[in-house]
């Protein structure tokens, strides 16, 4: 019996010894992967050398709790996972950062080690960043401008991180997917760009490649989801454009976006190329979906598709779907919630199932303005025109536009429901319009109109109306009114 207990005691002792050794080994491995094992400290002014050494010696690097300032570029190698404890593990960039003389050292504080304008499948980096808070507090215009920059990326995963810029009137970019970035996921992060400056993006998705004609250099398969953005300062929260090459298959979804203070001229954008100089530039298969956007004052446009200089580069298959946008203006001006520039090489623009609300008491110029298929949207409140200047408006619901037109100069308007609007459908361009199966419940004003055709500067619009239901409660209002335009009953 005593023998059995001795054997049991030996086995338990051995088990405990092995467990303790395993724990010690695991603890040693973990501490060995910490940047503090290479000399990093919250007390140091510059931890860049220690962080770079930790990265060189390990594939899995840990940023422990603390604030670690860097004064020189940090390079993230292929195969690296770098992680910390969110809000507690901080990398700090301030006025003391040493800006390099040449690109990319003069642009970015942190880059991938094989950064290149030309994509090379052999050298392209795979990197994971998780649970780190990056902070930039520059107050010197000569300091570094962008926190993280990537080019020549095979796979990039960024999760559960913070990217905070709190410069004072000094521009700063949170992140730049500069060229040849593929298979990128940015999710569950917080982006704050609180500078009040004239420039500075949240996330740039672009392709400033060495050879735009070579599709291997494209930026492709990018997912930006479940992030929160707070933005005070000009330039976009998210900007997607071809640059000089191709950007494709980019999805920006389920993000919460709030702009305040100096509101960006454009909050989210999809552009084709760079200043109309490169016919190789192209952006296609771009989706903005299920985002919640709040802005206290539209500077120009909330979501913009294309730009006037996109008359060489192509922009194809853009979807703006199921977003909720609450916006207001301090003055009407040329404000737009969603704007799509009318260029011949912009194709298949879909604007569907969005909810747009003017939360203020001053007219926004346009709810949805420009080229595209506009369907199943709900637009509430005051606009000069809730939907305008498009190809087709189908199945939209427009409520309580007591100041302007629900639909204006849209060639084909079908099965829209218009409730309590001063003007239902208004046509004054020199064009032919087809209005079919719309329901218009006019506002109770003497100067309310169901359908208008107006001659403006010798425009002479021709309007075909068929099977529309127009309901007015004010006997002085007019269901159908023509002044120099032509209205014809029945289908063409």
Secondary structure, DSSP 8 states (H G I E B T S, - for coil): -HHHHHHHHHHHHHHHHHHHHHHHHHHHHHHHHBGGGGT--TT-S--HHHHHHHHHH-SEEEE-SEEEEESS-EEE-TTEEEEE-TTTEEEEE-TT----SSTTTTTEEEEETT--SS--TTT-EEEEEES-EEEE----TTS--EEEEEEEEEEEEEES-EEEE--SS---EEEEEEEEEEEEEEES-EEEEE---S---SEEE----S-TT-GGG-EEEEEEES-EEEEESSS-SEEEE-TTSEEEEEEEES-EEEE-SS--SEEEEEE-SSTT--TT-EEEEEEEES-EEEESS-SSEEEEE--TT-SSSEEEEEEEES-EEEE--SS-TT-EEEEE---TTEEEEEEES-EEEE-SSS-EEEEEEESSEEES-EEES-EEEEEES-SEEES-EEE---SSEEEES-SEEES-EEEEESEEEEE-SSSEEEEES-EEEE-S-TT-EEEEEE-SSS---EEEEES-EEE-S-TTSEEEEEEBSEEEES--
